[in-house]
Amino acid sequence: MPSRVEALANLGLALETPLFEAACCALGLVVGSFANVCIHRIPEGRSVVTPPSRCPDCGARIRAWDNIPVLSYVALLGRCRACGARISARYPAVEAANGLAYALLAATRGPSWQTLVSMALVTALLILSLIDLDHQILPNVITLPGIAAGVAASFLPGSPLSPWASAAAAAGGYLALLAVAKGYEALRGREGLGQGDWKMVAMLGAFLGWPKMLLAVFLASVAGTLVGLALVAFRGRDFQHKLPLGTFLGAAGIVVVLVGDPLVAWYRGLLGA
């Protein structure tokens, strides 16, 4: 029978093989399925735990074998087993995106507390992005605990941020967006950024720190500007049309979580040059 030391060594070797990435991908798919529940229910003020998932058309309960991430959608050809109603392709897309992000984080960072923190942040950003896209809200039930969780994560082993740096980035991000929003309101006489955006940027600051939070805001601003211009040019929208900033912040935040370190290093290299 292997000793405790040998068992731990074998576990460490297992975590350094593709088995770890595969397990994290599977975990991401399952968590992505739960993210779909949150996206659908949180804006309605409903519990994300009960009742069990049901078809939105006929109300039939979705059985466990019909709720396997991605695979069930493919097996059922994207339709409800009970009534045949079409199921949105966004459900498996969210599951697949979350699973892929988890696999990438596992492959690039290996087993660590910070990998788990990054996975949780990616899922939270994915949920916030799609809720804002659908309802133009960023629920406090995610952003406020998210700020606290980001600061708490700075106490974990291997954190690149000190608790002070995490809290300062959260406060700085909130105040910066507050200043921009109030300045826009004073100039234009109407609201430009909602308070949900301020809190979401504070959450990004708590998890990512000041440089990567700024990078996420910059990428979100560029993406939002390009989408806005495209809507004006090709869809006949005017410049007063509101875009869900939280959707762009969430997408940019996920990009920064995955590849933020090399992007920041590249930019600092330009400044050094």
C-alpha positions as CSV (number, residue, x, y, z in Angstrom):
1,M,0.0,0.0,0.0
2,P,1.6,3.4,-1.0
3,S,2.6,5.7,1.8
4,R,1.0,9.1,2.2
5,V,4.0,10.8,0.7
6,E,3.8,8.5,-2.4
7,A,0.1,9.1,-2.7
8,L,0.6,12.9,-2.7
9,A,3.5,12.5,-5.2
10,N,1.3,10.4,-7.5
11,L,-1.5,13.0,-7.2
12,G,1.0,15.7,-8.2
13,L,2.1,13.8,-11.2
14,A,-1.6,13.3,-12.2
15,L,-2.2,17.0,-12.0
16,E,0.7,17.6,-14.3
17,T,-0.7,15.5,-17.1
18,P,-3.5,16.2,-19.6
19,L,-5.8,14.5,-17.2
20,F,-5.9,17.8,-15.2
21,E,-6.8,19.9,-18.2
22,A,-9.5,17.4,-19.2
23,A,-10.9,17.4,-15.7
24,C,-11.0,21.2,-15.6
25,C,-12.7,21.3,-19.0
26,A,-15.4,18.9,-17.7
27,L,-15.8,21.0,-14.6
28,G,-16.1,24.1,-16.8
29,L,-18.8,22.5,-18.8
30,V,-20.8,21.7,-15.7
31,V,-20.3,25.1,-14.2
32,G,-21.2,26.6,-17.6
33,S,-24.6,24.8,-17.3
34,F,-25.1,26.4,-13.9
35,A,-24.1,29.7,-15.4
36,N,-27.0,29.4,-17.9
37,V,-29.4,29.0,-15.0
38,C,-28.0,32.1,-13.3
39,I,-28.2,34.1,-16.6
40,H,-31.9,33.1,-16.9
41,R,-33.1,33.4,-13.3
42,I,-31.1,36.1,-11.5
43,P,-32.6,39.0,-13.5
44,E,-36.1,37.6,-12.6
45,G,-35.2,37.4,-8.9
46,R,-35.6,33.7,-8.8
47,S,-33.6,31.0,-7.0
48,V,-30.8,29.5,-9.0
49,V,-31.1,26.3,-7.0
50,T,-34.8,25.4,-7.1
51,P,-36.9,24.4,-8.9
52,P,-35.0,22.0,-11.2
53,S,-34.5,23.1,-14.8
54,R,-37.6,23.0,-17.0
55,C,-38.4,23.6,-20.6
56,P,-39.5,27.3,-20.9
57,D,-42.1,26.3,-23.5
58,C,-44.0,23.3,-22.1
59,G,-42.7,23.4,-18.5
60,A,-41.6,19.8,-18.6
61,R,-38.8,19.0,-16.1
62,I,-35.4,18.4,-17.8
63,R,-34.1,15.0,-16.7
64,A,-30.5,14.5,-15.7
65,W,-29.7,12.6,-18.9
66,D,-31.0,15.4,-21.0
67,N,-29.0,18.0,-19.1
68,I,-25.5,16.8,-19.9
69,P,-23.6,19.9,-21.1
70,V,-23.3,20.2,-24.9
71,L,-23.8,16.5,-25.5
72,S,-27.5,16.5,-24.6
73,Y,-28.1,19.4,-26.9
74,V,-26.4,17.5,-29.8
75,A,-28.2,14.3,-29.0
76,L,-31.6,16.0,-28.9
77,L,-30.8,18.0,-32.0
78,G,-31.4,21.2,-30.1
79,R,-35.0,20.4,-29.2
80,C,-37.0,19.7,-26.0
81,R,-37.6,15.9,-25.7
82,A,-41.2,16.5,-24.3
83,C,-42.6,19.1,-26.7
84,G,-40.1,19.4,-29.5
85,A,-39.6,23.2,-29.0
86,R,-36.3,24.5,-30.2
87,I,-33.6,25.2,-27.5
88,S,-31.4,28.2,-28.0
89,A,-27.9,27.4,-29.2
90,R,-26.6,29.9,-26.6
91,Y,-27.0,27.3,-23.9
92,P,-24.3,24.9,-25.3
93,A,-22.3,27.9,-26.5
94,V,-22.0,29.2,-22.9
95,E,-21.1,25.7,-21.6
96,A,-18.5,25.2,-24.3
97,A,-17.0,28.7,-23.8
98,N,-16.7,28.1,-20.0
99,G,-15.2,24.7,-20.5
100,L,-12.7,25.9,-23.0
101,A,-11.7,28.8,-20.7
102,Y,-11.2,26.4,-17.8
103,A,-9.1,24.1,-20.0
104,L,-6.9,27.0,-21.2
105,L,-6.4,28.2,-17.6
106,A,-5.5,24.7,-16.5
107,A,-3.0,24.2,-19.3
108,T,-1.3,27.5,-18.9
109,R,-1.2,27.9,-15.1
110,G,-1.4,24.4,-13.7
111,P,-3.0,23.4,-10.4
112,S,-3.0,26.3,-8.0
113,W,-5.3,28.5,-5.9
114,Q,-4.9,31.3,-8.4
115,T,-6.1,29.0,-11.2
116,L,-9.3,28.3,-9.3
117,V,-9.7,32.1,-8.6
118,S,-9.3,32.8,-12.3
119,M,-11.9,30.1,-13.2
120,A,-14.4,31.6,-10.8
121,L,-13.8,35.1,-12.2
122,V,-14.3,33.9,-15.8
123,T,-17.6,32.4,-15.0
124,A,-18.8,35.5,-13.1
125,L,-17.8,37.7,-16.0
126,L,-19.6,35.4,-18.5
127,I,-22.8,35.6,-16.5
128,L,-22.6,39.4,-16.1
129,S,-21.9,39.9,-19.8
130,L,-25.0,38.0,-20.9
131,I,-27.3,39.4,-18.3
132,D,-26.3,42.9,-19.3
133,L,-26.8,42.0,-23.0
134,D,-30.3,40.7,-22.3
135,H,-31.5,43.1,-19.6
136,Q,-29.1,46.1,-19.4
137,I,-28.5,45.4,-15.7
138,L,-25.5,44.2,-13.7
139,P,-27.0,42.6,-10.6
140,N,-25.5,43.6,-7.2
141,V,-25.9,40.0,-6.1
142,I,-22.9,39.2,-8.3
143,T,-20.8,42.4,-8.4
144,L,-20.8,43.3,-4.7
145,P,-19.8,39.8,-3.5
146,G,-17.4,39.7,-6.4
147,I,-15.6,42.7,-5.1
148,A,-15.3,41.1,-1.7
149,A,-14.2,37.8,-3.2
150,G,-11.5,39.5,-5.3
151,V,-10.0,41.2,-2.2
152,A,-10.3,37.9,-0.2
153,A,-8.5,36.0,-3.0
154,S,-5.5,38.3,-2.6
155,F,-4.9,36.6,0.8
156,L,-4.5,33.2,-0.9
157,P,-1.0,31.7,-1.6
158,G,0.5,32.7,-4.9
159,S,-1.6,35.9,-5.3
160,P,0.1,38.5,-7.5
161,L,-1.7,41.2,-5.5
162,S,-1.4,42.3,-1.9
163,P,-4.7,42.9,-0.1
164,W,-3.9,46.6,-0.1
165,A,-3.3,46.6,-3.9
166,S,-6.5,44.6,-4.5
167,A,-8.6,47.0,-2.4
168,A,-7.0,50.1,-3.8
169,A,-7.6,48.9,-7.4
170,A,-11.2,48.2,-6.6
171,A,-11.8,51.6,-5.0
172,G,-9.8,53.3,-7.8
173,G,-11.8,51.6,-10.5
174,Y,-15.1,52.5,-8.9
175,L,-14.1,56.1,-8.4
176,A,-12.7,56.5,-11.9
177,L,-16.0,55.3,-13.5
178,L,-18.0,57.4,-11.1
179,A,-16.0,60.5,-12.2
180,V,-16.5,59.6,-15.9
181,A,-20.2,59.1,-15.4
182,K,-20.7,62.3,-13.5
183,G,-18.7,64.3,-16.0
184,Y,-20.7,62.9,-18.9
185,E,-23.9,63.6,-17.1
186,A,-22.9,67.2,-16.4
187,L,-21.9,67.7,-20.1
188,R,-24.7,65.9,-21.8
189,G,-27.5,66.2,-19.3
190,R,-28.2,62.5,-19.2
191,E,-26.8,59.3,-17.7
192,G,-23.9,57.7,-19.6
193,L,-22.7,54.9,-17.3
194,G,-24.9,53.1,-14.8
195,Q,-23.8,52.2,-11.3
196,G,-23.6,48.6,-12.2
197,D,-20.7,49.4,-14.5
198,W,-18.8,51.2,-11.7
199,K,-19.2,48.1,-9.5
200,M,-18.2,45.7,-12.2
201,V,-15.0,47.7,-12.8
202,A,-14.3,47.6,-9.1
203,M,-14.7,43.9,-9.2
204,L,-12.2,43.6,-12.0
205,G,-9.8,45.8,-10.0
206,A,-10.1,43.6,-7.0
207,F,-9.3,40.5,-8.9
208,L,-6.8,41.8,-11.5
209,G,-5.1,44.8,-10.0
210,W,-4.8,48.3,-11.5
211,P,-2.8,47.6,-14.7
212,K,-4.9,44.7,-16.0
213,M,-8.1,46.4,-14.9
214,L,-7.2,49.4,-17.0
215,L,-6.4,47.1,-19.9
216,A,-9.8,45.5,-19.6
217,V,-11.5,48.9,-19.6
218,F,-9.5,50.0,-22.6
219,L,-10.3,46.8,-24.6
220,A,-14.0,47.1,-23.7
221,S,-14.1,50.8,-24.8
222,V,-12.4,50.0,-28.1
223,A,-14.8,47.0,-28.7
224,G,-17.8,49.1,-27.8
225,T,-16.8,51.9,-30.0
226,L,-16.3,49.6,-33.0
227,V,-19.6,47.9,-32.4
228,G,-21.3,51.3,-32.1
229,L,-19.8,52.6,-35.3
230,A,-20.8,49.4,-37.1
231,L,-24.4,49.7,-35.8
232,V,-24.5,53.3,-37.1
233,A,-23.0,52.4,-40.5
234,F,-24.9,49.2,-41.2
235,R,-28.0,49.1,-39.0
236,G,-29.1,52.8,-39.2
237,R,-28.7,53.4,-35.5
238,D,-27.8,56.9,-34.2
239,F,-25.1,57.9,-31.8
240,Q,-27.6,58.1,-29.0
241,H,-28.1,54.3,-29.1
242,K,-27.1,52.8,-25.8
243,L,-24.7,49.8,-25.7
244,P,-24.4,47.4,-22.7
245,L,-20.9,48.3,-21.5
246,G,-21.0,45.4,-19.0
247,T,-21.1,43.0,-21.9
248,F,-17.9,44.5,-23.3
249,L,-16.3,44.7,-19.9
250,G,-17.1,41.0,-19.3
251,A,-15.6,39.9,-22.6
252,A,-12.6,42.1,-22.2
253,G,-12.1,40.9,-18.6
254,I,-12.1,37.3,-19.8
255,V,-9.5,38.1,-22.5
256,V,-7.3,39.8,-19.8
257,V,-7.7,36.8,-17.4
258,L,-6.5,34.5,-20.2
259,V,-3.8,36.6,-21.9
260,G,-3.4,39.8,-19.8
261,D,0.1,39.1,-18.5
262,P,1.7,38.9,-21.9
263,L,-0.3,41.9,-23.1
264,V,0.8,44.0,-20.1
265,A,4.4,42.8,-20.5
266,W,4.4,43.7,-24.2
267,Y,3.0,47.2,-23.5
268,R,5.6,47.8,-20.7
269,G,8.3,46.7,-23.2
270,L,7.1,49.4,-25.6
271,L,7.4,52.0,-22.9
272,G,10.8,50.7,-21.9
273,A,11.9,50.9,-25.6
